[in-house]
Amino acid sequence: MNKEILLEELTVEEILSRWPQTVSVFNHYSSSCIGCAIAPFCTISDAITAYGLPEREFTADLQAAIASADKEE
């Protein structure tokens, strides 16, 4: 499965719930997504736009965090 497409389709809350290790990525980019009231409705694209994040770097870091967890399973 292509995780990049999956990330675009999931909300921030779904990503954080499914891959808790991605918390460090959100923190690294100084977003306030963790614990945010709209996280259940906000997509990764929404967060990138809201915080002016570098899209490629941010999504690559999320994918790396997800991949590291997948290797541990």
CHARMM internal coordinates of N, CA and C (Angstrom, degrees):
IC EDIT
DIST 1 N 1 CA 1.4493
DIST 1 CA 1 C 1.5203
ANGL 1 N 1 CA 1 C 109.63
DIST 1 C 2 N 1.2958
ANGL 1 CA 1 C 2 N 117.50
DIHE 1 N 1 CA 1 C 2 N 138.41
DIST 2 N 2 CA 1.4566
ANGL 1 C 2 N 2 CA 122.63
DIHE 1 CA 1 C 2 N 2 CA 179.51
DIST 2 CA 2 C 1.5180
ANGL 2 N 2 CA 2 C 109.17
DIHE 1 C 2 N 2 CA 2 C -80.13
DIST 2 C 3 N 1.3413
ANGL 2 CA 2 C 3 N 116.62
DIHE 2 N 2 CA 2 C 3 N 107.23
DIST 3 N 3 CA 1.4604
ANGL 2 C 3 N 3 CA 120.58
DIHE 2 CA 2 C 3 N 3 CA -175.75
DIST 3 CA 3 C 1.5144
ANGL 3 N 3 CA 3 C 112.69
DIHE 2 C 3 N 3 CA 3 C -68.73
DIST 3 C 4 N 1.3296
ANGL 3 CA 3 C 4 N 118.71
DIHE 3 N 3 CA 3 C 4 N -25.60
DIST 4 N 4 CA 1.4617
ANGL 3 C 4 N 4 CA 120.03
DIHE 3 CA 3 C 4 N 4 CA 178.61
DIST 4 CA 4 C 1.5261
ANGL 4 N 4 CA 4 C 109.76
DIHE 3 C 4 N 4 CA 4 C -63.95
DIST 4 C 5 N 1.3141
ANGL 4 CA 4 C 5 N 117.45
DIHE 4 N 4 CA 4 C 5 N -43.84
DIST 5 N 5 CA 1.4603
ANGL 4 C 5 N 5 CA 121.05
DIHE 4 CA 4 C 5 N 5 CA 177.12
DIST 5 CA 5 C 1.5255
ANGL 5 N 5 CA 5 C 109.27
DIHE 4 C 5 N 5 CA 5 C -65.16
DIST 5 C 6 N 1.3005
ANGL 5 CA 5 C 6 N 116.76
DIHE 5 N 5 CA 5 C 6 N -42.22
DIST 6 N 6 CA 1.4514
ANGL 5 C 6 N 6 CA 121.39
DIHE 5 CA 5 C 6 N 6 CA 179.15
DIST 6 CA 6 C 1.5237
ANGL 6 N 6 CA 6 C 110.71
DIHE 5 C 6 N 6 CA 6 C -58.37
DIST 6 C 7 N 1.3122
ANGL 6 CA 6 C 7 N 117.92
DIHE 6 N 6 CA 6 C 7 N -43.76
DIST 7 N 7 CA 1.4570
ANGL 6 C 7 N 7 CA 121.16
DIHE 6 CA 6 C 7 N 7 CA 179.91
DIST 7 CA 7 C 1.5212
ANGL 7 N 7 CA 7 C 111.53
DIHE 6 C 7 N 7 CA 7 C -60.53
DIST 7 C 8 N 1.2992
ANGL 7 CA 7 C 8 N 117.51
DIHE 7 N 7 CA 7 C 8 N -40.66
DIST 8 N 8 CA 1.4581
ANGL 7 C 8 N 8 CA 120.81
DIHE 7 CA 7 C 8 N 8 CA -179.28
DIST 8 CA 8 C 1.5221
ANGL 8 N 8 CA 8 C 111.74
DIHE 7 C 8 N 8 CA 8 C -65.82
DIST 8 C 9 N 1.3173
ANGL 8 CA 8 C 9 N 117.09
DIHE 8 N 8 CA 8 C 9 N -26.47
DIST 9 N 9 CA 1.4563
ANGL 8 C 9 N 9 CA 121.28
DIHE 8 CA 8 C 9 N 9 CA -176.79
DIST 9 CA 9 C 1.5200
ANGL 9 N 9 CA 9 C 113.29
DIHE 8 C 9 N 9 CA 9 C -89.38
DIST 9 C 10 N 1.3254
ANGL 9 CA 9 C 10 N 118.00
DIHE 9 N 9 CA 9 C 10 N -18.70
DIST 10 N 10 CA 1.4556
ANGL 9 C 10 N 10 CA 121.88
DIHE 9 CA 9 C 10 N 10 CA -176.66
DIST 10 CA 10 C 1.5199
ANGL 10 N 10 CA 10 C 111.99
DIHE 9 C 10 N 10 CA 10 C -94.15
DIST 10 C 11 N 1.3261
ANGL 10 CA 10 C 11 N 115.18
DIHE 10 N 10 CA 10 C 11 N 153.55
DIST 11 N 11 CA 1.4584
ANGL 10 C 11 N 11 CA 119.48
DIHE 10 CA 10 C 11 N 11 CA 174.08
DIST 11 CA 11 C 1.5256
ANGL 11 N 11 CA 11 C 109.41
DIHE 10 C 11 N 11 CA 11 C -81.38
DIST 11 C 12 N 1.3116
ANGL 11 CA 11 C 12 N 115.24
DIHE 11 N 11 CA 11 C 12 N 165.71
DIST 12 N 12 CA 1.4654
ANGL 11 C 12 N 12 CA 120.53
DIHE 11 CA 11 C 12 N 12 CA 177.47
DIST 12 CA 12 C 1.5271
ANGL 12 N 12 CA 12 C 109.28
DIHE 11 C 12 N 12 CA 12 C -58.50
DIST 12 C 13 N 1.3142
ANGL 12 CA 12 C 13 N 117.35
DIHE 12 N 12 CA 12 C 13 N -44.21
DIST 13 N 13 CA 1.4620
ANGL 12 C 13 N 13 CA 120.65
DIHE 12 CA 12 C 13 N 13 CA 179.99
DIST 13 CA 13 C 1.5327
ANGL 13 N 13 CA 13 C 112.07
DIHE 12 C 13 N 13 CA 13 C -60.30
DIST 13 C 14 N 1.3350
ANGL 13 CA 13 C 14 N 116.95
DIHE 13 N 13 CA 13 C 14 N -41.71
DIST 14 N 14 CA 1.4642
ANGL 13 C 14 N 14 CA 120.42
DIHE 13 CA 13 C 14 N 14 CA 179.36
DIST 14 CA 14 C 1.5263
ANGL 14 N 14 CA 14 C 111.06
DIHE 13 C 14 N 14 CA 14 C -63.68
DIST 14 C 15 N 1.3197
ANGL 14 CA 14 C 15 N 116.41
DIHE 14 N 14 CA 14 C 15 N -40.83
DIST 15 N 15 CA 1.4656
ANGL 14 C 15 N 15 CA 120.46
DIHE 14 CA 14 C 15 N 15 CA 179.55
DIST 15 CA 15 C 1.5225
ANGL 15 N 15 CA 15 C 110.36
DIHE 14 C 15 N 15 CA 15 C -65.29
DIST 15 C 16 N 1.3282
ANGL 15 CA 15 C 16 N 116.29
DIHE 15 N 15 CA 15 C 16 N -46.77
DIST 16 N 16 CA 1.4630
ANGL 15 C 16 N 16 CA 120.02
DIHE 15 CA 15 C 16 N 16 CA -179.59
DIST 16 CA 16 C 1.5279
ANGL 16 N 16 CA 16 C 111.54
DIHE 15 C 16 N 16 CA 16 C -64.69
DIST 16 C 17 N 1.3145
ANGL 16 CA 16 C 17 N 117.42
DIHE 16 N 16 CA 16 C 17 N -36.26
DIST 17 N 17 CA 1.4641
ANGL 16 C 17 N 17 CA 120.84
DIHE 16 CA 16 C 17 N 17 CA 178.85
DIST 17 CA 17 C 1.5214
ANGL 17 N 17 CA 17 C 111.72
DIHE 16 C 17 N 17 CA 17 C -70.00
DIST 17 C 18 N 1.3055
ANGL 17 CA 17 C 18 N 115.77
DIHE 17 N 17 CA 17 C 18 N -42.51
DIST 18 N 18 CA 1.4727
ANGL 17 C 18 N 18 CA 120.35
DIHE 17 CA 17 C 18 N 18 CA -176.61
DIST 18 CA 18 C 1.5258
ANGL 18 N 18 CA 18 C 112.32
DIHE 17 C 18 N 18 CA 18 C -76.34
DIST 18 C 19 N 1.3387
ANGL 18 CA 18 C 19 N 115.99
DIHE 18 N 18 CA 18 C 19 N -37.07
DIST 19 N 19 CA 1.4580
ANGL 18 C 19 N 19 CA 121.07
DIHE 18 CA 18 C 19 N 19 CA -178.76
DIST 19 CA 19 C 1.5343
ANGL 19 N 19 CA 19 C 109.43
DIHE 18 C 19 N 19 CA 19 C -130.00
DIST 19 C 20 N 1.3179
ANGL 19 CA 19 C 20 N 118.34
DIHE 19 N 19 CA 19 C 20 N 80.04
DIST 20 N 20 CA 1.4648
ANGL 19 C 20 N 20 CA 121.61
DIHE 19 CA 19 C 20 N 20 CA -176.53
DIST 20 CA 20 C 1.5285
ANGL 20 N 20 CA 20 C 114.05
DIHE 19 C 20 N 20 CA 20 C -56.91
DIST 20 C 21 N 1.3123
ANGL 20 CA 20 C 21 N 117.43
DIHE 20 N 20 CA 20 C 21 N -25.36
DIST 21 N 21 CA 1.4681
ANGL 20 C 21 N 21 CA 120.58
DIHE 20 CA 20 C 21 N 21 CA 179.85
DIST 21 CA 21 C 1.5224
ANGL 21 N 21 CA 21 C 112.50
DIHE 20 C 21 N 21 CA 21 C -66.01
DIST 21 C 22 N 1.3402
ANGL 21 CA 21 C 22 N 117.82
DIHE 21 N 21 CA 21 C 22 N -13.11
DIST 22 N 22 CA 1.4621
ANGL 21 C 22 N 22 CA 119.92
DIHE 21 CA 21 C 22 N 22 CA 177.84
DIST 22 CA 22 C 1.5303
ANGL 22 N 22 CA 22 C 112.19
DIHE 21 C 22 N 22 CA 22 C -73.72
DIST 22 C 23 N 1.3248
ANGL 22 CA 22 C 23 N 117.22
DIHE 22 N 22 CA 22 C 23 N -9.85
DIST 23 N 23 CA 1.4716
ANGL 22 C 23 N 23 CA 120.92
DIHE 22 CA 22 C 23 N 23 CA 176.35
DIST 23 CA 23 C 1.5248
ANGL 23 N 23 CA 23 C 109.97
DIHE 22 C 23 N 23 CA 23 C -53.17
DIST 23 C 24 N 1.3189
ANGL 23 CA 23 C 24 N 117.06
DIHE 23 N 23 CA 23 C 24 N -41.73
DIST 24 N 24 CA 1.4711
ANGL 23 C 24 N 24 CA 120.60
DIHE 23 CA 23 C 24 N 24 CA -178.08
DIST 24 CA 24 C 1.5303
ANGL 24 N 24 CA 24 C 111.53
DIHE 23 C 24 N 24 CA 24 C -62.28
DIST 24 C 25 N 1.3217
ANGL 24 CA 24 C 25 N 117.48
DIHE 24 N 24 CA 24 C 25 N -32.77
DIST 25 N 25 CA 1.4650
ANGL 24 C 25 N 25 CA 120.82
DIHE 24 CA 24 C 25 N 25 CA 178.93
DIST 25 CA 25 C 1.5329
ANGL 25 N 25 CA 25 C 109.80
DIHE 24 C 25 N 25 CA 25 C -69.04
DIST 25 C 26 N 1.3230
ANGL 25 CA 25 C 26 N 116.50
DIHE 25 N 25 CA 25 C 26 N -46.58
DIST 26 N 26 CA 1.4597
ANGL 25 C 26 N 26 CA 119.83
DIHE 25 CA 25 C 26 N 26 CA 178.21
DIST 26 CA 26 C 1.5301
ANGL 26 N 26 CA 26 C 110.47
DIHE 25 C 26 N 26 CA 26 C -60.53
DIST 26 C 27 N 1.3286
ANGL 26 CA 26 C 27 N 116.53
DIHE 26 N 26 CA 26 C 27 N -41.29
DIST 27 N 27 CA 1.4711
ANGL 26 C 27 N 27 CA 120.29
DIHE 26 CA 26 C 27 N 27 CA 178.06
DIST 27 CA 27 C 1.5208
ANGL 27 N 27 CA 27 C 111.65
DIHE 26 C 27 N 27 CA 27 C -65.49
DIST 27 C 28 N 1.3122
ANGL 27 CA 27 C 28 N 116.91
DIHE 27 N 27 CA 27 C 28 N -41.76
DIST 28 N 28 CA 1.4681
ANGL 27 C 28 N 28 CA 121.40
DIHE 27 CA 27 C 28 N 28 CA -179.85
DIST 28 CA 28 C 1.5303
ANGL 28 N 28 CA 28 C 111.11
DIHE 27 C 28 N 28 CA 28 C -57.11
DIST 28 C 29 N 1.3201
ANGL 28 CA 28 C 29 N 116.19
DIHE 28 N 28 CA 28 C 29 N -38.39
DIST 29 N 29 CA 1.4588
ANGL 28 C 29 N 29 CA 120.86
DIHE 28 CA 28 C 29 N 29 CA -178.48
DIST 29 CA 29 C 1.5332
ANGL 29 N 29 CA 29 C 112.47
DIHE 28 C 29 N 29 CA 29 C -90.52
DIST 29 C 30 N 1.3161
ANGL 29 CA 29 C 30 N 116.58
DIHE 29 N 29 CA 29 C 30 N 10.33
DIST 30 N 30 CA 1.4794
ANGL 29 C 30 N 30 CA 123.35
DIHE 29 CA 29 C 30 N 30 CA 176.15
DIST 30 CA 30 C 1.5266
ANGL 30 N 30 CA 30 C 113.38
DIHE 29 C 30 N 30 CA 30 C 54.61
DIST 30 C 31 N 1.3248
ANGL 30 CA 30 C 31 N 116.00
DIHE 30 N 30 CA 30 C 31 N 39.05
DIST 31 N 31 CA 1.4560
ANGL 30 C 31 N 31 CA 118.89
DIHE 30 CA 30 C 31 N 31 CA 174.89
DIST 31 CA 31 C 1.5311
ANGL 31 N 31 CA 31 C 108.07
DIHE 30 C 31 N 31 CA 31 C -88.01
DIST 31 C 32 N 1.2962
ANGL 31 CA 31 C 32 N 116.08
DIHE 31 N 31 CA 31 C 32 N 160.86
DIST 32 N 32 CA 1.4665
ANGL 31 C 32 N 32 CA 121.16
DIHE 31 CA 31 C 32 N 32 CA 177.39
DIST 32 CA 32 C 1.5260
ANGL 32 N 32 CA 32 C 110.65
DIHE 31 C 32 N 32 CA 32 C -105.49
DIST 32 C 33 N 1.3206
ANGL 32 CA 32 C 33 N 116.35
DIHE 32 N 32 CA 32 C 33 N 26.05
DIST 33 N 33 CA 1.4599
ANGL 32 C 33 N 33 CA 121.51
DIHE 32 CA 32 C 33 N 33 CA -175.32
DIST 33 CA 33 C 1.5261
ANGL 33 N 33 CA 33 C 112.77
DIHE 32 C 33 N 33 CA 33 C -65.98
DIST 33 C 34 N 1.3069
ANGL 33 CA 33 C 34 N 117.23
DIHE 33 N 33 CA 33 C 34 N -33.20
DIST 34 N 34 CA 1.4507
ANGL 33 C 34 N 34 CA 120.65
DIHE 33 CA 33 C 34 N 34 CA -177.06
DIST 34 CA 34 C 1.5230
ANGL 34 N 34 CA 34 C 108.39
DIHE 33 C 34 N 34 CA 34 C -71.41
DIST 34 C 35 N 1.3330
ANGL 34 CA 34 C 35 N 114.98
DIHE 34 N 34 CA 34 C 35 N 119.19
DIST 35 N 35 CA 1.4481
ANGL 34 C 35 N 35 CA 120.65
DIHE 34 CA 34 C 35 N 35 CA -179.04
DIST 35 CA 35 C 1.5190
ANGL 35 N 35 CA 35 C 114.80
DIHE 34 C 35 N 35 CA 35 C 83.09
DIST 35 C 36 N 1.3073
ANGL 35 CA 35 C 36 N 117.24
DIHE 35 N 35 CA 35 C 36 N 2.08
DIST 36 N 36 CA 1.4645
ANGL 35 C 36 N 36 CA 121.30
DIHE 35 CA 35 C 36 N 36 CA -179.04
DIST 36 CA 36 C 1.5297
ANGL 36 N 36 CA 36 C 110.24
DIHE 35 C 36 N 36 CA 36 C -70.16
DIST 36 C 37 N 1.3221
ANGL 36 CA 36 C 37 N 116.09
DIHE 36 N 36 CA 36 C 37 N 140.90
DIST 37 N 37 CA 1.4628
ANGL 36 C 37 N 37 CA 121.53
DIHE 36 CA 36 C 37 N 37 CA -179.02
DIST 37 CA 37 C 1.5258
ANGL 37 N 37 CA 37 C 113.17
DIHE 36 C 37 N 37 CA 37 C -65.56
DIST 37 C 38 N 1.3451
ANGL 37 CA 37 C 38 N 117.49
DIHE 37 N 37 CA 37 C 38 N -24.85
DIST 38 N 38 CA 1.4740
ANGL 37 C 38 N 38 CA 118.72
DIHE 37 CA 37 C 38 N 38 CA -179.50
DIST 38 CA 38 C 1.5240
ANGL 38 N 38 CA 38 C 113.11
DIHE 37 C 38 N 38 CA 38 C -99.80
DIST 38 C 39 N 1.3265
ANGL 38 CA 38 C 39 N 117.29
DIHE 38 N 38 CA 38 C 39 N 5.69
DIST 39 N 39 CA 1.4749
ANGL 38 C 39 N 39 CA 120.62
DIHE 38 CA 38 C 39 N 39 CA 178.18
DIST 39 CA 39 C 1.5298
ANGL 39 N 39 CA 39 C 112.89
DIHE 38 C 39 N 39 CA 39 C -55.30
DIST 39 C 40 N 1.3425
ANGL 39 CA 39 C 40 N 119.26
DIHE 39 N 39 CA 39 C 40 N -32.70
DIST 40 N 40 CA 1.4696
ANGL 39 C 40 N 40 CA 118.56
DIHE 39 CA 39 C 40 N 40 CA 177.78
DIST 40 CA 40 C 1.5297
ANGL 40 N 40 CA 40 C 113.62
DIHE 39 C 40 N 40 CA 40 C -67.66
DIST 40 C 41 N 1.3180
ANGL 40 CA 40 C 41 N 116.92
DIHE 40 N 40 CA 40 C 41 N -15.89
DIST 41 N 41 CA 1.4636
ANGL 40 C 41 N 41 CA 121.35
DIHE 40 CA 40 C 41 N 41 CA -175.92
DIST 41 CA 41 C 1.5269
ANGL 41 N 41 CA 41 C 113.31
DIHE 40 C 41 N 41 CA 41 C -114.59
DIST 41 C 42 N 1.3123
ANGL 41 CA 41 C 42 N 117.00
DIHE 41 N 41 CA 41 C 42 N -16.13
DIST 42 N 42 CA 1.4658
ANGL 41 C 42 N 42 CA 123.82
DIHE 41 CA 41 C 42 N 42 CA -173.53
DIST 42 CA 42 C 1.5297
ANGL 42 N 42 CA 42 C 110.31
DIHE 41 C 42 N 42 CA 42 C -88.44
DIST 42 C 43 N 1.3147
ANGL 42 CA 42 C 43 N 116.61
DIHE 42 N 42 CA 42 C 43 N 126.88
DIST 43 N 43 CA 1.4648
ANGL 42 C 43 N 43 CA 120.33
DIHE 42 CA 42 C 43 N 43 CA 176.62
DIST 43 CA 43 C 1.5275
ANGL 43 N 43 CA 43 C 109.77
DIHE 42 C 43 N 43 CA 43 C -86.90
DIST 43 C 44 N 1.3072
ANGL 43 CA 43 C 44 N 116.19
DIHE 43 N 43 CA 43 C 44 N 171.40
DIST 44 N 44 CA 1.4649
ANGL 43 C 44 N 44 CA 120.34
DIHE 43 CA 43 C 44 N 44 CA 175.55
DIST 44 CA 44 C 1.5254
ANGL 44 N 44 CA 44 C 109.83
DIHE 43 C 44 N 44 CA 44 C -61.18
DIST 44 C 45 N 1.3068
ANGL 44 CA 44 C 45 N 117.34
DIHE 44 N 44 CA 44 C 45 N -39.86
DIST 45 N 45 CA 1.4679
ANGL 44 C 45 N 45 CA 120.32
DIHE 44 CA 44 C 45 N 45 CA 177.38
DIST 45 CA 45 C 1.5245
ANGL 45 N 45 CA 45 C 111.17
DIHE 44 C 45 N 45 CA 45 C -60.41
DIST 45 C 46 N 1.3236
ANGL 45 CA 45 C 46 N 116.55
DIHE 45 N 45 CA 45 C 46 N -40.60
DIST 46 N 46 CA 1.4687
ANGL 45 C 46 N 46 CA 120.56
DIHE 45 CA 45 C 46 N 46 CA 177.32
DIST 46 CA 46 C 1.5298
ANGL 46 N 46 CA 46 C 110.79
DIHE 45 C 46 N 46 CA 46 C -61.66
DIST 46 C 47 N 1.3299
ANGL 46 CA 46 C 47 N 116.64
DIHE 46 N 46 CA 46 C 47 N -44.28
DIST 47 N 47 CA 1.4685
ANGL 46 C 47 N 47 CA 120.96
DIHE 46 CA 46 C 47 N 47 CA -179.46
DIST 47 CA 47 C 1.5228
ANGL 47 N 47 CA 47 C 110.93
DIHE 46 C 47 N 47 CA 47 C -64.91
DIST 47 C 48 N 1.3156
ANGL 47 CA 47 C 48 N 116.81
DIHE 47 N 47 CA 47 C 48 N -41.18
DIST 48 N 48 CA 1.4717
ANGL 47 C 48 N 48 CA 121.13
DIHE 47 CA 47 C 48 N 48 CA 178.57
DIST 48 CA 48 C 1.5217
ANGL 48 N 48 CA 48 C 109.97
DIHE 47 C 48 N 48 CA 48 C -60.09
DIST 48 C 49 N 1.3196
ANGL 48 CA 48 C 49 N 116.24
DIHE 48 N 48 CA 48 C 49 N -44.87
DIST 49 N 49 CA 1.4599
ANGL 48 C 49 N 49 CA 120.86
DIHE 48 CA 48 C 49 N 49 CA 179.49
DIST 49 CA 49 C 1.5253
ANGL 49 N 49 CA 49 C 111.36
DIHE 48 C 49 N 49 CA 49 C -66.84
DIST 49 C 50 N 1.3224
ANGL 49 CA 49 C 50 N 117.10
DIHE 49 N 49 CA 49 C 50 N -46.35
DIST 50 N 50 CA 1.4611
ANGL 49 C 50 N 50 CA 121.40
DIHE 49 CA 49 C 50 N 50 CA -176.25
DIST 50 CA 50 C 1.5225
ANGL 50 N 50 CA 50 C 112.52
DIHE 49 C 50 N 50 CA 50 C -62.09
DIST 50 C 51 N 1.3300
ANGL 50 CA 50 C 51 N 116.61
DIHE 50 N 50 CA 50 C 51 N -37.56
DIST 51 N 51 CA 1.4671
ANGL 50 C 51 N 51 CA 120.90
DIHE 50 CA 50 C 51 N 51 CA -176.60
DIST 51 CA 51 C 1.5171
ANGL 51 N 51 CA 51 C 113.33
DIHE 50 C 51 N 51 CA 51 C -100.93
DIST 51 C 52 N 1.3207
ANGL 51 CA 51 C 52 N 117.58
DIHE 51 N 51 CA 51 C 52 N -1.67
DIST 52 N 52 CA 1.4592
ANGL 51 C 52 N 52 CA 120.41
DIHE 51 CA 51 C 52 N 52 CA -178.62
DIST 52 CA 52 C 1.5282
ANGL 52 N 52 CA 52 C 111.91
DIHE 51 C 52 N 52 CA 52 C 61.75
DIST 52 C 53 N 1.3204
ANGL 52 CA 52 C 53 N 115.71
DIHE 52 N 52 CA 52 C 53 N 40.03
DIST 53 N 53 CA 1.4702
ANGL 52 C 53 N 53 CA 120.83
DIHE 52 CA 52 C 53 N 53 CA -177.36
DIST 53 CA 53 C 1.5252
ANGL 53 N 53 CA 53 C 111.17
DIHE 52 C 53 N 53 CA 53 C -79.21
DIST 53 C 54 N 1.3362
ANGL 53 CA 53 C 54 N 116.21
DIHE 53 N 53 CA 53 C 54 N 151.21
DIST 54 N 54 CA 1.4715
ANGL 53 C 54 N 54 CA 118.99
DIHE 53 CA 53 C 54 N 54 CA 173.77
DIST 54 CA 54 C 1.5330
ANGL 54 N 54 CA 54 C 108.98
DIHE 53 C 54 N 54 CA 54 C -72.32
DIST 54 C 55 N 1.3080
ANGL 54 CA 54 C 55 N 116.03
DIHE 54 N 54 CA 54 C 55 N 109.29
DIST 55 N 55 CA 1.4687
ANGL 54 C 55 N 55 CA 121.77
DIHE 54 CA 54 C 55 N 55 CA -170.48
DIST 55 CA 55 C 1.5268
ANGL 55 N 55 CA 55 C 113.52
DIHE 54 C 55 N 55 CA 55 C -54.40
DIST 55 C 56 N 1.3077
ANGL 55 CA 55 C 56 N 116.79
DIHE 55 N 55 CA 55 C 56 N -52.22
DIST 56 N 56 CA 1.4802
ANGL 55 C 56 N 56 CA 119.54
DIHE 55 CA 55 C 56 N 56 CA -175.96
DIST 56 CA 56 C 1.5211
ANGL 56 N 56 CA 56 C 111.69
DIHE 55 C 56 N 56 CA 56 C -63.14
DIST 56 C 57 N 1.3228
ANGL 56 CA 56 C 57 N 116.51
DIHE 56 N 56 CA 56 C 57 N -44.70
DIST 57 N 57 CA 1.4586
ANGL 56 C 57 N 57 CA 120.30
DIHE 56 CA 56 C 57 N 57 CA -178.07
DIST 57 CA 57 C 1.5274
ANGL 57 N 57 CA 57 C 110.98
DIHE 56 C 57 N 57 CA 57 C -66.39
DIST 57 C 58 N 1.3280
ANGL 57 CA 57 C 58 N 115.90
DIHE 57 N 57 CA 57 C 58 N -44.45
DIST 58 N 58 CA 1.4616
ANGL 57 C 58 N 58 CA 120.22
DIHE 57 CA 57 C 58 N 58 CA -178.52
DIST 58 CA 58 C 1.5237
ANGL 58 N 58 CA 58 C 111.34
DIHE 57 C 58 N 58 CA 58 C -63.07
DIST 58 C 59 N 1.3258
ANGL 58 CA 58 C 59 N 116.89
DIHE 58 N 58 CA 58 C 59 N -49.53
DIST 59 N 59 CA 1.4632
ANGL 58 C 59 N 59 CA 119.20
DIHE 58 CA 58 C 59 N 59 CA -179.71
DIST 59 CA 59 C 1.5290
ANGL 59 N 59 CA 59 C 111.49
DIHE 58 C 59 N 59 CA 59 C -66.53
DIST 59 C 60 N 1.3271
ANGL 59 CA 59 C 60 N 117.75
DIHE 59 N 59 CA 59 C 60 N -34.81
DIST 60 N 60 CA 1.4681
ANGL 59 C 60 N 60 CA 120.29
DIHE 59 CA 59 C 60 N 60 CA 176.83
DIST 60 CA 60 C 1.5236
ANGL 60 N 60 CA 60 C 110.49
DIHE 59 C 60 N 60 CA 60 C -64.45
DIST 60 C 61 N 1.3294
ANGL 60 CA 60 C 61 N 116.65
DIHE 60 N 60 CA 60 C 61 N -40.47
DIST 61 N 61 CA 1.4669
ANGL 60 C 61 N 61 CA 119.94
DIHE 60 CA 60 C 61 N 61 CA 178.46
DIST 61 CA 61 C 1.5284
ANGL 61 N 61 CA 61 C 111.17
DIHE 60 C 61 N 61 CA 61 C -66.92
DIST 61 C 62 N 1.3298
ANGL 61 CA 61 C 62 N 117.28
DIHE 61 N 61 CA 61 C 62 N -39.35
DIST 62 N 62 CA 1.4654
ANGL 61 C 62 N 62 CA 119.98
DIHE 61 CA 61 C 62 N 62 CA 175.31
DIST 62 CA 62 C 1.5223
ANGL 62 N 62 CA 62 C 110.67
DIHE 61 C 62 N 62 CA 62 C -62.04
DIST 62 C 63 N 1.3191
ANGL 62 CA 62 C 63 N 116.50
DIHE 62 N 62 CA 62 C 63 N -44.89
DIST 63 N 63 CA 1.4662
ANGL 62 C 63 N 63 CA 120.31
DIHE 62 CA 62 C 63 N 63 CA -179.93
DIST 63 CA 63 C 1.5269
ANGL 63 N 63 CA 63 C 111.43
DIHE 62 C 63 N 63 CA 63 C -63.33
DIST 63 C 64 N 1.3240
ANGL 63 CA 63 C 64 N 116.78
DIHE 63 N 63 CA 63 C 64 N -37.97
DIST 64 N 64 CA 1.4690
ANGL 63 C 64 N 64 CA 120.34
DIHE 63 CA 63 C 64 N 64 CA 178.56
DIST 64 CA 64 C 1.5260
ANGL 64 N 64 CA 64 C 110.52
DIHE 63 C 64 N 64 CA 64 C -65.53
DIST 64 C 65 N 1.3201
ANGL 64 CA 64 C 65 N 117.34
DIHE 64 N 64 CA 64 C 65 N -41.16
DIST 65 N 65 CA 1.4642
ANGL 64 C 65 N 65 CA 120.84
DIHE 64 CA 64 C 65 N 65 CA 178.29
DIST 65 CA 65 C 1.5218
ANGL 65 N 65 CA 65 C 110.79
DIHE 64 C 65 N 65 CA 65 C -64.28
DIST 65 C 66 N 1.3184
ANGL 65 CA 65 C 66 N 116.57
DIHE 65 N 65 CA 65 C 66 N -40.97
DIST 66 N 66 CA 1.4621
ANGL 65 C 66 N 66 CA 121.38
DIHE 65 CA 65 C 66 N 66 CA 178.27
DIST 66 CA 66 C 1.5246
ANGL 66 N 66 CA 66 C 110.47
DIHE 65 C 66 N 66 CA 66 C -65.62
DIST 66 C 67 N 1.3222
ANGL 66 CA 66 C 67 N 116.58
DIHE 66 N 66 CA 66 C 67 N -44.05
DIST 67 N 67 CA 1.4626
ANGL 66 C 67 N 67 CA 120.95
DIHE 66 CA 66 C 67 N 67 CA -179.03
DIST 67 CA 67 C 1.5245
ANGL 67 N 67 CA 67 C 111.06
DIHE 66 C 67 N 67 CA 67 C -63.24
DIST 67 C 68 N 1.3240
ANGL 67 CA 67 C 68 N 116.71
DIHE 67 N 67 CA 67 C 68 N -37.47
DIST 68 N 68 CA 1.4729
ANGL 67 C 68 N 68 CA 119.22
DIHE 67 CA 67 C 68 N 68 CA -179.94
DIST 68 CA 68 C 1.5230
ANGL 68 N 68 CA 68 C 110.69
DIHE 67 C 68 N 68 CA 68 C -64.73
DIST 68 C 69 N 1.3031
ANGL 68 CA 68 C 69 N 117.60
DIHE 68 N 68 CA 68 C 69 N -35.91
DIST 69 N 69 CA 1.4575
ANGL 68 C 69 N 69 CA 121.21
DIHE 68 CA 68 C 69 N 69 CA 177.77
DIST 69 CA 69 C 1.5224
ANGL 69 N 69 CA 69 C 110.75
DIHE 68 C 69 N 69 CA 69 C -71.93
DIST 69 C 70 N 1.3164
ANGL 69 CA 69 C 70 N 116.33
DIHE 69 N 69 CA 69 C 70 N -38.12
DIST 70 N 70 CA 1.4682
ANGL 69 C 70 N 70 CA 120.02
DIHE 69 CA 69 C 70 N 70 CA 178.85
DIST 70 CA 70 C 1.5262
ANGL 70 N 70 CA 70 C 111.08
DIHE 69 C 70 N 70 CA 70 C -62.98
DIST 70 C 71 N 1.3193
ANGL 70 CA 70 C 71 N 117.26
DIHE 70 N 70 CA 70 C 71 N -33.48
DIST 71 N 71 CA 1.4718
ANGL 70 C 71 N 71 CA 121.69
DIHE 70 CA 70 C 71 N 71 CA 179.12
DIST 71 CA 71 C 1.5269
ANGL 71 N 71 CA 71 C 110.59
DIHE 70 C 71 N 71 CA 71 C -69.69
DIST 71 C 72 N 1.3371
ANGL 71 CA 71 C 72 N 117.06
DIHE 71 N 71 CA 71 C 72 N -32.17
DIST 72 N 72 CA 1.4552
ANGL 71 C 72 N 72 CA 121.43
DIHE 71 CA 71 C 72 N 72 CA -177.78
DIST 72 CA 72 C 1.5190
ANGL 72 N 72 CA 72 C 111.82
DIHE 71 C 72 N 72 CA 72 C -74.65
DIST 72 C 73 N 1.3262
ANGL 72 CA 72 C 73 N 118.11
DIHE 72 N 72 CA 72 C 73 N -23.15
DIST 73 N 73 CA 1.4663
ANGL 72 C 73 N 73 CA 121.80
DIHE 72 CA 72 C 73 N 73 CA -177.20
DIST 73 CA 73 C 1.4609
ANGL 73 N 73 CA 73 C 111.42
DIHE 72 C 73 N 73 CA 73 C -74.32
END
COOR INIT
IC SEED 1 N 1 CA 1 C
IC BUILD
